[in-house]
Amino acid sequence: MKCKTTPNDFHIGRIIKQVLANQGRTAVWLAKQVNCTPENLYKVFNQQWITMPLLFEISKALDYDFFKECSEWFQSQSFRQPTGTT
């Protein structure tokens, strides 16, 4: 299940929310899995970026590689330096 985003609109919170919905799970369920309140999880859904430890916990709970989403976004960016430059 690939979540499509374009480089200009990458938003990890929206991707998490989409994967959660695609799996038929609720925010309450995920909040329990990552040991936070549903209110805080709803805040996560509104964040363009979140901390790596939280992303790791959410990835484990949903069995989904959100880091791959971030990596693919990064690789698509024009600000990458060509190989061999510093």
Biopython code that builds the backbone (N, CA, C, O; Angstrom):
import numpy as np
from Bio.PDB.StructureBuilder import StructureBuilder

atoms = [
    (1, "MET", "N", (0.851, -1.172, 0.000)),
    (1, "MET", "CA", (0.000, 0.000, 0.000)),
    (1, "MET", "C", (0.896, 1.234, 0.000)),
    (1, "MET", "O", (1.503, 1.547, 1.024)),
    (2, "LYS", "N", (0.990, 1.919, -1.090)),
    (2, "LYS", "CA", (1.826, 3.101, -1.229)),
    (2, "LYS", "C", (0.974, 4.355, -1.114)),
    (2, "LYS", "O", (-0.052, 4.478, -1.783)),
    (3, "CYS", "N", (1.392, 5.268, -0.282)),
    (3, "CYS", "CA", (0.711, 6.547, -0.141)),
    (3, "CYS", "C", (1.401, 7.537, -1.048)),
    (3, "CYS", "O", (2.600, 7.778, -0.909)),
    (4, "LYS", "N", (0.673, 8.102, -1.958)),
    (4, "LYS", "CA", (1.258, 9.033, -2.929)),
    (4, "LYS", "C", (1.232, 10.453, -2.391)),
    (4, "LYS", "O", (0.205, 10.945, -1.923)),
    (5, "THR", "N", (2.379, 11.095, -2.471)),
    (5, "THR", "CA", (2.476, 12.516, -2.175)),
    (5, "THR", "C", (3.400, 13.128, -3.202)),
    (5, "THR", "O", (4.191, 12.422, -3.828)),
    (6, "THR", "N", (3.311, 14.401, -3.377)),
    (6, "THR", "CA", (4.254, 15.100, -4.229)),
    (6, "THR", "C", (5.258, 15.794, -3.329)),
    (6, "THR", "O", (4.971, 16.034, -2.156)),
    (7, "PRO", "N", (6.439, 16.122, -3.858)),
    (7, "PRO", "CA", (7.473, 16.724, -3.011)),
    (7, "PRO", "C", (7.018, 17.973, -2.283)),
    (7, "PRO", "O", (7.442, 18.217, -1.153)),
    (8, "ASN", "N", (6.171, 18.760, -2.901)),
    (8, "ASN", "CA", (5.765, 20.016, -2.289)),
    (8, "ASN", "C", (4.724, 19.855, -1.195)),
    (8, "ASN", "O", (4.510, 20.778, -0.409)),
    (9, "ASP", "N", (4.068, 18.693, -1.131)),
    (9, "ASP", "CA", (3.008, 18.567, -0.131)),
    (9, "ASP", "C", (3.252, 17.423, 0.848)),
    (9, "ASP", "O", (2.309, 16.927, 1.463)),
    (10, "PHE", "N", (4.498, 17.001, 0.999)),
    (10, "PHE", "CA", (4.787, 15.914, 1.936)),
    (10, "PHE", "C", (4.356, 16.326, 3.339)),
    (10, "PHE", "O", (4.713, 17.400, 3.823)),
    (11, "HIS", "N", (3.589, 15.460, 3.977)),
    (11, "HIS", "CA", (3.046, 15.755, 5.302)),
    (11, "HIS", "C", (2.880, 14.421, 6.024)),
    (11, "HIS", "O", (1.920, 13.691, 5.774)),
    (12, "ILE", "N", (3.804, 14.106, 6.909)),
    (12, "ILE", "CA", (3.809, 12.784, 7.543)),
    (12, "ILE", "C", (2.549, 12.542, 8.360)),
    (12, "ILE", "O", (2.074, 11.409, 8.432)),
    (13, "GLY", "N", (2.003, 13.570, 8.971)),
    (13, "GLY", "CA", (0.772, 13.398, 9.754)),
    (13, "GLY", "C", (-0.388, 12.914, 8.900)),
    (13, "GLY", "O", (-1.151, 12.038, 9.308)),
    (14, "ARG", "N", (-0.514, 13.492, 7.715)),
    (14, "ARG", "CA", (-1.586, 13.054, 6.808)),
    (14, "ARG", "C", (-1.369, 11.630, 6.320)),
    (14, "ARG", "O", (-2.320, 10.865, 6.160)),
    (15, "ILE", "N", (-0.113, 11.284, 6.085)),
    (15, "ILE", "CA", (0.197, 9.923, 5.633)),
    (15, "ILE", "C", (-0.148, 8.924, 6.732)),
    (15, "ILE", "O", (-0.738, 7.879, 6.455)),
    (16, "ILE", "N", (0.210, 9.230, 7.960)),
    (16, "ILE", "CA", (-0.124, 8.351, 9.091)),
    (16, "ILE", "C", (-1.637, 8.186, 9.185)),
    (16, "ILE", "O", (-2.138, 7.071, 9.336)),
    (17, "LYS", "N", (-2.350, 9.281, 9.096)),
    (17, "LYS", "CA", (-3.813, 9.236, 9.184)),
    (17, "LYS", "C", (-4.401, 8.381, 8.062)),
    (17, "LYS", "O", (-5.343, 7.621, 8.285)),
    (18, "GLN", "N", (-3.844, 8.506, 6.858)),
    (18, "GLN", "CA", (-4.319, 7.729, 5.713)),
    (18, "GLN", "C", (-4.065, 6.237, 5.905)),
    (18, "GLN", "O", (-4.949, 5.419, 5.650)),
    (19, "VAL", "N", (-2.866, 5.880, 6.353)),
    (19, "VAL", "CA", (-2.537, 4.475, 6.583)),
    (19, "VAL", "C", (-3.430, 3.906, 7.679)),
    (19, "VAL", "O", (-3.929, 2.787, 7.554)),
    (20, "LEU", "N", (-3.632, 4.654, 8.732)),
    (20, "LEU", "CA", (-4.506, 4.232, 9.827)),
    (20, "LEU", "C", (-5.912, 3.939, 9.308)),
    (20, "LEU", "O", (-6.496, 2.908, 9.641)),
    (21, "ALA", "N", (-6.449, 4.839, 8.501)),
    (21, "ALA", "CA", (-7.790, 4.641, 7.933)),
    (21, "ALA", "C", (-7.818, 3.441, 6.985)),
    (21, "ALA", "O", (-8.760, 2.649, 7.007)),
    (22, "ASN", "N", (-6.781, 3.313, 6.154)),
    (22, "ASN", "CA", (-6.712, 2.188, 5.216)),
    (22, "ASN", "C", (-6.695, 0.846, 5.939)),
    (22, "ASN", "O", (-7.182, -0.155, 5.414)),
    (23, "GLN", "N", (-6.136, 0.832, 7.138)),
    (23, "GLN", "CA", (-6.080, -0.399, 7.927)),
    (23, "GLN", "C", (-7.353, -0.608, 8.748)),
    (23, "GLN", "O", (-7.503, -1.639, 9.404)),
    (24, "GLY", "N", (-8.256, 0.345, 8.715)),
    (24, "GLY", "CA", (-9.502, 0.220, 9.463)),
    (24, "GLY", "C", (-9.323, 0.350, 10.964)),
    (24, "GLY", "O", (-10.120, -0.172, 11.743)),
    (25, "ARG", "N", (-8.280, 1.045, 11.359)),
    (25, "ARG", "CA", (-8.009, 1.239, 12.784)),
    (25, "ARG", "C", (-8.385, 2.660, 13.187)),
    (25, "ARG", "O", (-8.555, 3.541, 12.344)),
    (26, "THR", "N", (-8.509, 2.856, 14.488)),
    (26, "THR", "CA", (-8.907, 4.166, 15.002)),
    (26, "THR", "C", (-7.728, 4.882, 15.658)),
    (26, "THR", "O", (-6.715, 4.274, 16.001)),
    (27, "ALA", "N", (-7.894, 6.178, 15.818)),
    (27, "ALA", "CA", (-6.882, 6.971, 16.512)),
    (27, "ALA", "C", (-6.766, 6.525, 17.971)),
    (27, "ALA", "O", (-5.677, 6.551, 18.544)),
    (28, "VAL", "N", (-7.864, 6.125, 18.559)),
    (28, "VAL", "CA", (-7.831, 5.638, 19.951)),
    (28, "VAL", "C", (-6.955, 4.387, 20.038)),
    (28, "VAL", "O", (-6.141, 4.253, 20.952)),
    (29, "TRP", "N", (-7.129, 3.477, 19.084)),
    (29, "TRP", "CA", (-6.310, 2.252, 19.060)),
    (29, "TRP", "C", (-4.829, 2.599, 18.949)),
    (29, "TRP", "O", (-4.008, 2.090, 19.711)),
    (30, "LEU", "N", (-4.488, 3.476, 17.987)),
    (30, "LEU", "CA", (-3.081, 3.821, 17.775)),
    (30, "LEU", "C", (-2.508, 4.556, 18.984)),
    (30, "LEU", "O", (-1.359, 4.325, 19.361)),
    (31, "ALA", "N", (-3.287, 5.424, 19.583)),
    (31, "ALA", "CA", (-2.813, 6.149, 20.768)),
    (31, "ALA", "C", (-2.422, 5.171, 21.874)),
    (31, "ALA", "O", (-1.410, 5.363, 22.548)),
    (32, "LYS", "N", (-3.210, 4.142, 22.057)),
    (32, "LYS", "CA", (-2.879, 3.130, 23.069)),
    (32, "LYS", "C", (-1.592, 2.403, 22.712)),
    (32, "LYS", "O", (-0.780, 2.104, 23.588)),
    (33, "GLN", "N", (-1.404, 2.118, 21.419)),
    (33, "GLN", "CA", (-0.216, 1.391, 20.976)),
    (33, "GLN", "C", (1.067, 2.183, 21.196)),
    (33, "GLN", "O", (2.114, 1.607, 21.489)),
    (34, "VAL", "N", (0.987, 3.495, 21.054)),
    (34, "VAL", "CA", (2.186, 4.337, 21.176)),
    (34, "VAL", "C", (2.227, 5.094, 22.502)),
    (34, "VAL", "O", (3.068, 5.970, 22.704)),
    (35, "ASN", "N", (1.313, 4.749, 23.397)),
    (35, "ASN", "CA", (1.301, 5.289, 24.753)),
    (35, "ASN", "C", (1.169, 6.821, 24.781)),
    (35, "ASN", "O", (1.967, 7.523, 25.401)),
    (36, "CYS", "N", (0.143, 7.304, 24.092)),
    (36, "CYS", "CA", (-0.175, 8.726, 24.167)),
    (36, "CYS", "C", (-1.693, 8.879, 24.183)),
    (36, "CYS", "O", (-2.421, 7.900, 24.017)),
    (37, "THR", "N", (-2.157, 10.079, 24.379)),
    (37, "THR", "CA", (-3.600, 10.313, 24.399)),
    (37, "THR", "C", (-4.115, 10.463, 22.965)),
    (37, "THR", "O", (-3.358, 10.856, 22.078)),
    (38, "PRO", "N", (-5.370, 10.159, 22.735)),
    (38, "PRO", "CA", (-5.935, 10.397, 21.399)),
    (38, "PRO", "C", (-5.803, 11.869, 20.989)),
    (38, "PRO", "O", (-5.583, 12.171, 19.816)),
    (39, "GLU", "N", (-5.937, 12.768, 21.941)),
    (39, "GLU", "CA", (-5.815, 14.200, 21.634)),
    (39, "GLU", "C", (-4.425, 14.513, 21.077)),
    (39, "GLU", "O", (-4.294, 15.260, 20.107)),
    (40, "ASN", "N", (-3.398, 13.943, 21.690)),
    (40, "ASN", "CA", (-2.040, 14.177, 21.195)),
    (40, "ASN", "C", (-1.838, 13.535, 19.823)),
    (40, "ASN", "O", (-1.125, 14.079, 18.979)),
    (41, "LEU", "N", (-2.457, 12.394, 19.605)),
    (41, "LEU", "CA", (-2.336, 11.749, 18.306)),
    (41, "LEU", "C", (-3.006, 12.589, 17.221)),
    (41, "LEU", "O", (-2.492, 12.685, 16.107)),
    (42, "TYR", "N", (-4.149, 13.196, 17.538)),
    (42, "TYR", "CA", (-4.786, 14.086, 16.562)),
    (42, "TYR", "C", (-3.866, 15.258, 16.215)),
    (42, "TYR", "O", (-3.877, 15.739, 15.082)),
    (43, "LYS", "N", (-3.078, 15.714, 17.174)),
    (43, "LYS", "CA", (-2.099, 16.767, 16.898)),
    (43, "LYS", "C", (-1.029, 16.269, 15.933)),
    (43, "LYS", "O", (-0.565, 17.010, 15.066)),
    (44, "VAL", "N", (-0.640, 14.994, 16.094)),
    (44, "VAL", "CA", (0.342, 14.389, 15.189)),
    (44, "VAL", "C", (-0.179, 14.425, 13.753)),
    (44, "VAL", "O", (0.578, 14.703, 12.824)),
    (45, "PHE", "N", (-1.456, 14.147, 13.574)),
    (45, "PHE", "CA", (-2.044, 14.146, 12.234)),
    (45, "PHE", "C", (-1.907, 15.508, 11.556)),
    (45, "PHE", "O", (-1.930, 15.597, 10.329)),
    (46, "ASN", "N", (-1.766, 16.561, 12.349)),
    (46, "ASN", "CA", (-1.645, 17.914, 11.806)),
    (46, "ASN", "C", (-0.201, 18.375, 11.633)),
    (46, "ASN", "O", (0.048, 19.501, 11.201)),
    (47, "GLN", "N", (0.747, 17.506, 11.970)),
    (47, "GLN", "CA", (2.160, 17.869, 11.883)),
    (47, "GLN", "C", (2.756, 17.436, 10.547)),
    (47, "GLN", "O", (2.556, 16.306, 10.103)),
    (48, "GLN", "N", (3.490, 18.347, 9.914)),
    (48, "GLN", "CA", (4.171, 17.988, 8.672)),
    (48, "GLN", "C", (5.310, 17.017, 8.963)),
    (48, "GLN", "O", (5.556, 16.105, 8.173)),
    (49, "TRP", "N", (6.000, 17.195, 10.068)),
    (49, "TRP", "CA", (7.104, 16.327, 10.487)),
    (49, "TRP", "C", (6.930, 16.005, 11.963)),
    (49, "TRP", "O", (6.397, 16.814, 12.722)),
    (50, "ILE", "N", (7.384, 14.810, 12.372)),
    (50, "ILE", "CA", (7.369, 14.431, 13.787)),
    (50, "ILE", "C", (8.736, 13.865, 14.152)),
    (50, "ILE", "O", (9.578, 13.656, 13.279)),
    (51, "THR", "N", (8.952, 13.619, 15.431)),
    (51, "THR", "CA", (10.243, 13.106, 15.872)),
    (51, "THR", "C", (10.442, 11.670, 15.388)),
    (51, "THR", "O", (9.483, 10.927, 15.178)),
    (52, "MET", "N", (11.701, 11.305, 15.217)),
    (52, "MET", "CA", (12.007, 9.944, 14.776)),
    (52, "MET", "C", (11.539, 8.879, 15.763)),
    (52, "MET", "O", (10.995, 7.861, 15.335)),
    (53, "PRO", "N", (11.732, 9.077, 17.077)),
    (53, "PRO", "CA", (11.255, 8.030, 17.997)),
    (53, "PRO", "C", (9.745, 7.796, 17.903)),
    (53, "PRO", "O", (9.285, 6.655, 17.955)),
    (54, "LEU", "N", (8.982, 8.874, 17.765)),
    (54, "LEU", "CA", (7.536, 8.711, 17.636)),
    (54, "LEU", "C", (7.183, 8.052, 16.308)),
    (54, "LEU", "O", (6.309, 7.187, 16.257)),
    (55, "LEU", "N", (7.854, 8.456, 15.241)),
    (55, "LEU", "CA", (7.609, 7.835, 13.936)),
    (55, "LEU", "C", (7.945, 6.348, 13.976)),
    (55, "LEU", "O", (7.253, 5.537, 13.360)),
    (56, "PHE", "N", (8.984, 5.993, 14.686)),
    (56, "PHE", "CA", (9.362, 4.586, 14.825)),
    (56, "PHE", "C", (8.266, 3.804, 15.547)),
    (56, "PHE", "O", (7.894, 2.713, 15.112)),
    (57, "GLU", "N", (7.752, 4.346, 16.634)),
    (57, "GLU", "CA", (6.690, 3.665, 17.387)),
    (57, "GLU", "C", (5.422, 3.514, 16.546)),
    (57, "GLU", "O", (4.776, 2.467, 16.577)),
    (58, "ILE", "N", (5.074, 4.540, 15.809)),
    (58, "ILE", "CA", (3.891, 4.481, 14.952)),
    (58, "ILE", "C", (4.120, 3.470, 13.827)),
    (58, "ILE", "O", (3.213, 2.717, 13.474)),
    (59, "SER", "N", (5.322, 3.455, 13.270)),
    (59, "SER", "CA", (5.657, 2.483, 12.222)),
    (59, "SER", "C", (5.510, 1.055, 12.727)),
    (59, "SER", "O", (4.955, 0.198, 12.040)),
    (60, "LYS", "N", (6.010, 0.808, 13.931)),
    (60, "LYS", "CA", (5.881, -0.539, 14.512)),
    (60, "LYS", "C", (4.423, -0.903, 14.733)),
    (60, "LYS", "O", (3.994, -2.004, 14.387)),
    (61, "ALA", "N", (3.667, 0.009, 15.303)),
    (61, "ALA", "CA", (2.261, -0.272, 15.631)),
    (61, "ALA", "C", (1.445, -0.571, 14.377)),
    (61, "ALA", "O", (0.590, -1.456, 14.385)),
    (62, "LEU", "N", (1.707, 0.163, 13.308)),
    (62, "LEU", "CA", (0.932, -0.011, 12.077)),
    (62, "LEU", "C", (1.603, -0.963, 11.088)),
    (62, "LEU", "O", (1.060, -1.249, 10.021)),
    (63, "ASP", "N", (2.782, -1.448, 11.453)),
    (63, "ASP", "CA", (3.540, -2.344, 10.572)),
    (63, "ASP", "C", (3.660, -1.720, 9.179)),
    (63, "ASP", "O", (3.346, -2.344, 8.166)),
    (64, "TYR", "N", (4.125, -0.468, 9.166)),
    (64, "TYR", "CA", (4.241, 0.297, 7.922)),
    (64, "TYR", "C", (5.530, 1.115, 7.980)),
    (64, "TYR", "O", (5.834, 1.722, 9.007)),
    (65, "ASP", "N", (6.269, 1.133, 6.906)),
    (65, "ASP", "CA", (7.556, 1.832, 6.862)),
    (65, "ASP", "C", (7.383, 3.296, 6.468)),
    (65, "ASP", "O", (7.495, 3.654, 5.295)),
    (66, "PHE", "N", (7.110, 4.131, 7.460)),
    (66, "PHE", "CA", (6.973, 5.562, 7.200)),
    (66, "PHE", "C", (8.325, 6.189, 6.880)),
    (66, "PHE", "O", (8.385, 7.232, 6.229)),
    (67, "PHE", "N", (9.401, 5.566, 7.330)),
    (67, "PHE", "CA", (10.727, 6.084, 7.020)),
    (67, "PHE", "C", (11.005, 5.980, 5.521)),
    (67, "PHE", "O", (11.695, 6.826, 4.952)),
    (68, "LYS", "N", (10.477, 4.958, 4.897)),
    (68, "LYS", "CA", (10.622, 4.819, 3.442)),
    (68, "LYS", "C", (9.903, 5.973, 2.737)),
    (68, "LYS", "O", (10.411, 6.519, 1.757)),
    (69, "GLU", "N", (8.727, 6.338, 3.235)),
    (69, "GLU", "CA", (8.001, 7.484, 2.670)),
    (69, "GLU", "C", (8.877, 8.735, 2.745)),
    (69, "GLU", "O", (8.992, 9.478, 1.770)),
    (70, "CYS", "N", (9.492, 8.963, 3.902)),
    (70, "CYS", "CA", (10.350, 10.140, 4.085)),
    (70, "CYS", "C", (11.560, 10.081, 3.160)),
    (70, "CYS", "O", (11.934, 11.081, 2.547)),
    (71, "SER", "N", (12.162, 8.910, 3.064)),
    (71, "SER", "CA", (13.335, 8.737, 2.218)),
    (71, "SER", "C", (13.009, 8.982, 0.752)),
    (71, "SER", "O", (13.766, 9.652, 0.050)),
    (72, "GLU", "N", (11.904, 8.452, 0.293)),
    (72, "GLU", "CA", (11.509, 8.658, -1.098)),
    (72, "GLU", "C", (11.232, 10.133, -1.375)),
    (72, "GLU", "O", (11.558, 10.644, -2.446)),
    (73, "TRP", "N", (10.631, 10.808, -0.404)),
    (73, "TRP", "CA", (10.402, 12.243, -0.559)),
    (73, "TRP", "C", (11.737, 12.977, -0.664)),
    (73, "TRP", "O", (11.930, 13.815, -1.544)),
    (74, "PHE", "N", (12.656, 12.651, 0.247)),
    (74, "PHE", "CA", (13.957, 13.308, 0.258)),
    (74, "PHE", "C", (14.681, 13.095, -1.068)),
    (74, "PHE", "O", (15.265, 14.028, -1.619)),
    (75, "GLN", "N", (14.641, 11.880, -1.572)),
    (75, "GLN", "CA", (15.328, 11.569, -2.833)),
    (75, "GLN", "C", (14.729, 12.323, -4.012)),
    (75, "GLN", "O", (15.403, 12.531, -5.021)),
    (76, "SER", "N", (13.494, 12.727, -3.897)),
    (76, "SER", "CA", (12.841, 13.446, -4.992)),
    (76, "SER", "C", (13.132, 14.946, -4.978)),
    (76, "SER", "O", (12.749, 15.660, -5.905)),
    (77, "GLN", "N", (13.796, 15.416, -3.948)),
    (77, "GLN", "CA", (14.028, 16.856, -3.799)),
    (77, "GLN", "C", (15.188, 17.333, -4.656)),
    (77, "GLN", "O", (16.175, 16.618, -4.832)),
    (78, "SER", "N", (15.070, 18.516, -5.177)),
    (78, "SER", "CA", (16.095, 19.082, -6.055)),
    (78, "SER", "C", (17.307, 19.599, -5.273)),
    (78, "SER", "O", (18.336, 19.905, -5.875)),
    (79, "PHE", "N", (17.205, 19.698, -3.958)),
    (79, "PHE", "CA", (18.323, 20.224, -3.188)),
    (79, "PHE", "C", (19.381, 19.178, -2.872)),
    (79, "PHE", "O", (20.386, 19.493, -2.234)),
    (80, "ARG", "N", (19.174, 17.940, -3.308)),
    (80, "ARG", "CA", (20.203, 16.908, -3.108)),
    (80, "ARG", "C", (21.461, 17.302, -3.862)),
    (80, "ARG", "O", (21.396, 17.790, -4.990)),
    (81, "GLN", "N", (22.594, 17.086, -3.234)),
    (81, "GLN", "CA", (23.859, 17.364, -3.914)),
    (81, "GLN", "C", (24.234, 16.180, -4.787)),
    (81, "GLN", "O", (23.998, 15.035, -4.404)),
    (82, "PRO", "N", (24.812, 16.433, -5.944)),
    (82, "PRO", "CA", (25.276, 15.325, -6.791)),
    (82, "PRO", "C", (26.341, 14.512, -6.085)),
    (82, "PRO", "O", (27.078, 15.042, -5.254)),
    (83, "THR", "N", (26.427, 13.255, -6.401)),
    (83, "THR", "CA", (27.420, 12.373, -5.806)),
    (83, "THR", "C", (28.809, 12.932, -6.068)),
    (83, "THR", "O", (29.114, 13.387, -7.170)),
    (84, "GLY", "N", (29.654, 12.892, -5.026)),
    (84, "GLY", "CA", (31.031, 13.328, -5.175)),
    (84, "GLY", "C", (31.248, 14.793, -4.882)),
    (84, "GLY", "O", (32.366, 15.281, -5.043)),
    (85, "THR", "N", (30.217, 15.524, -4.453)),
    (85, "THR", "CA", (30.413, 16.938, -4.105)),
    (85, "THR", "C", (30.310, 17.108, -2.610)),
    (85, "THR", "O", (29.731, 16.263, -1.927)),
    (86, "THR", "N", (30.855, 18.172, -2.097)),
    (86, "THR", "CA", (30.765, 18.466, -0.662)),
    (86, "THR", "C", (30.172, 19.815, -0.423)),
    (86, "THR", "O", (30.021, 20.228, 0.727)),
]
sb = StructureBuilder()
sb.init_structure("model")
sb.init_model(0)
sb.init_chain("A")
sb.init_seg("    ")
for serial, (resi, resn, name, xyz) in enumerate(atoms, 1):
    if name == "N":
        sb.init_residue(resn, " ", resi, " ")
    sb.init_atom(name, np.array(xyz, "f"), 0.0, 1.0, " ", f" {name:<3s}", serial, name[0])
structure = sb.get_structure()
